[in-house]
Amino acid sequence: MKREIKPSPAVVEPIAVGDIGDVGEWLQTQASRYRLQWLLAHADDGVIWGKINETGQLITAATVAPEVSPPLRPETVQQAQLFAEYGELLLWRDGDNEWHARLIRQPADDEPPTFTHAIDEPQILWGTDPKRLGSGFTLMSDGAQGLRHAVPLVVSGKYSEENRPLRLLVRHYLKDDENGFTRISASRLVALKLENAK
């Protein structure tokens, strides 16, 4: 697939974190504030997918597939990304165990952008064998090793290894360096979607 540089204005801003307390509640509040839809979190004990439902509640894979996904716990979360087409909020813990967050979002009409152009990259995710779960999640299994994750999408059918349907769309923002070379300066998650679905 050919990569295409396209206009994608975006601004970057730090987000005050303070004492998070319940990380799930904090993320839910941020998702509502910034109109974000999906969650992908990495923790010491596994990967956690989530989504904001119609009533504004954060639902994680741990509620529908606790045997596959760990819960969101402030003691174990390393980083979390809330994302949608509008933007991405990245929350992470540094080496001193302090929380930090930043938002990359579409600029307002009169706001000068930090970035003006980007490349979109659809990343293929594991999963050929879907099993429907509750709350709009699907347990996706793959391969003889039994790799599994519970994604916040409804997936049906059976797929070959050559036709995995899940895509995580990543946007790479470009900036010229001091030598005039254009480089990827920042990346963010944009969407979780199905491609080549039957």
C-alpha positions, 0 to 999 in steps of 0.5 A, a space after each residue: 500500500 502506498 503511503 500518502 502525505 495529506 493535510 492533517 492540521 493538529 495541535 498538541 497540548 499538555 493536560 493537567 493530571 494531578 491525583 488520578 485516583 480511579 483511573 477509569 473514572 478519570 479516563 471517562 471524564 476526559 473522554 467526555 470532555 474531548 469527545 473521544 470514543 475508544 480506549 487502548 491501555 497497556 498494563 503490567 498484566 495485559 492489554 485493555 480495550 474499552 469504549 465509551 457507550 451511548 450514555 457516556 460510560 467507559 466499558 472495558 473488556 474486563 467487564 465482558 471478558 475478565 479471563 482475557 483482559 485485566 481491569 483498569 487499575 492505577 497500580 498496573 496501568 503503564 499508559 492509556 490512549 483515548 482516541 477518536 477522529 477528533 484527537 487522542 489523549 495519551 496518559 502515561 506514567 514516568 520512571 518516578 511513577 508520576 502521571 503525565 498526559 497530552 492531547 493531540 487534536 484538531 485545531 479550532 478555526 483560528 488556532 495555529 496548528 503544531 502539525 500540518 501534514 500526516 501519513 495514515 497507517 492502518 495496522 493489522 490486529 490479531 484475530 481470525 476467529 470472533 466470538 460475540 460478547 456483551 456490550 458490543 465487544 468481540 473476543 478475537 482468537 488467532 493461531 495455534 497459540 490461542 492469542 486472544 483479545 476482546 475488542 470493542 467492535 461487533 465482528 462476525 464470520 471466520 477469517 483466514 490469516 491472510 484476511 484479518 479484519 481488524 485495523 487500528 488506524 494510526 496517524 503519523 504527523 510530519 515535521 521538518 528537522 533542522 537539516 530540512 529532512 521531513 520526519 515523523 514527529 508524533 503519532 496518535 491513534 485515530 480509529 478502530 475498524 473492520 476492513 475486508 469484513 465478510 
